[in-house]
């Protein structure tokens, strides 16, 4: 019951955290340049978030390229009619908080060098914020798939152990039955042999009595 309550509490806290997740306008660094960016903090590991982003864009036919600490998705829609090159970086929130991350998204015009983007250029930040806000359910769904897969793997291992024990139990039951049959057979043989022994003793006694009669 305590485990169920703990799990329910964990789900509730995760739901609350996701409901509170909201992007803000912030600053991201790229080669020591400070650029306007959409920023959001999520209660998931960086690997989970990156995988969810990759999956989101992959469904739309986009593959990432690498640019320093960023992944770049080129010529993409972020929800509006305009297209951008989206630079995305995911960092663990802190050393102690491995299951929390900060996501930075910097956008440029298609094929525009990010190093040429001015620090005052706010173009696309609003769209990037909307994109990150709408990405939250995708991340949540991706994490859920990971949790389901992990739990299924746990069940497979437990089931494998259970089947192994079940097979052992069947084998032991067979051996027990065979042993019981041998014990029964041995008991019957013992009784038969005891009767034979008694018979031979009586025969010996009869011979001895006959010898006494001759005297």
C-alpha positions, 0 to 999 in steps of 0.5 A: 500500500505504501508503494502504491501511495509513493508511486501515486505521489510521484506521478502527482508531483511530476504532473504538477512540475509539468503543469508549471513548466513554462518557457521564458526569454533568456540568454544563451551563450554561443562561442562566448557570444550572448544571444537572446533565447527561449529557455525552459526548465523541465523535470527530466534528464537531458538525454530524455529531452534531447531524444524527445526533440529528435523524435519530434523533428524526425517525424517532420523529416528533419535530422540534427546537425552538431554545432559546438554544444548545440544541435541544429535543426535547419529550415524548420517550422516552429509553429508559425509560417516562418522557417528558422534554423533552430539551435538547441542545447540541453544542460543538466540543471545541477550536479545534484539534480540529474533528472532536471534540465534547462533547455536553450533554443536560439533561432536564426533565419535559414542558413544565417550564421549564428555568429552573425546574429546580434545580441539585440536580435529578438526575431523568432524568440517568441516562436521558439518559446511557443515551440518549447511550451508545446514540446512539454507534452512530447517530452512527457510522453517520451518519458512515459514510453521509457518508463513503460519500456523499463517496467516491461524489462523488469517484468521480463526479468522477474518472469524469467526468474519465475519460470526458472523457479517453476521449472525447478519446482516441476523437476523437484516434484518429479524427483520427489515422486520418483523418490517416494516410489523408490521409498515405497518399493524399498519398503516393500522389498524390506518387508519381503526380505524380512519375511524371507529371513524369518522363513530361513530362521525357522528352517534353521530352527527346524534343522536344529530340532531334528538334530536334537531328536536324533540324540 
